[in-house]
Amino acid sequence: MNIIKKKVLSIFESRVLKQGCVLEVRAWNPATFFEIDLHLPGVDMDKWTSVQHMKVKVSEYTYRDYTPALWDAETETCTLCIDSAHSGPGSDWVKGLKRGDTISYVGIGSTFHKPVADSKLLCLGDSSSIGHFLALKQLALGIGEVYGAISFDTESHAREFSEYFDTYLQPIKENKRDVSLVSWLNEQDLSNETIYIAGHIPTAMQLRTHLKLRNDFNGSIKLQGFWH
């Protein structure tokens, strides 16, 4: 990065960066998935009506988007669920976090995923979508029930998901010879569901194509890709 661009970014960061405090870090076994509890002073979580994304600074002039989930508006706290199985600045950052650290972020904004009333809310994604779907579940309280499937590369992570979170989201082990989420879908009777797809972009596109070929499905599809 050239000097001029660095200077512009430094000015931008000095004006817009906000800070939060790490309250707790929980690593799953193996330590390629983390839950990060944060205190975010001044954030009005009562205004959230759709799943949010938080642009977090993970290294010099480098940002990654994460989903605040399991929030408590009164205490201004939330949890980030971060899959670090793929190498990169975000994975390096989360592996180095500890209680008491300060995190910096540009802001928190809305995604297009929000609960739809009078519709079944079916979610499909990989482990990078956990926080996203937990946020949707929290928003859907009193509106509808979130259910679906999440695929995991690691069997122990699938077990931990079931133990830690009370949801109707079914953890399934990813089969490298097949797209397990497509196999799961083939066993489901569909009608007019609102289907939320999140996570690995090529898999998300494949799931959308598969759904559009289903003669029994006449609902809507909402896609949010995270990584390639």
Buried (B, 14 or more C-beta within 10 A) or exposed (E): EEEEEEEEEEEEBEEEEBEBBBBBBBBBEEEBBBBBBBBBEEBEBEEBEBBBBBBBBBEEEEBBBBBBBBBEEEEBBBBBBBBBBEEEBBBEBBBEBEEEBEBBBBEBEEBEBBBBEEBBBBBBBBBBBBBBBBBBBBBBEEBBEBBBBBBBBBEEBBBBBEEEBEBEBBBBEBEEEEBBBBEBBEEBEBEEBBBBBBBBBEBBEBBBEBBEEEEEBEBEBBBBBBBE
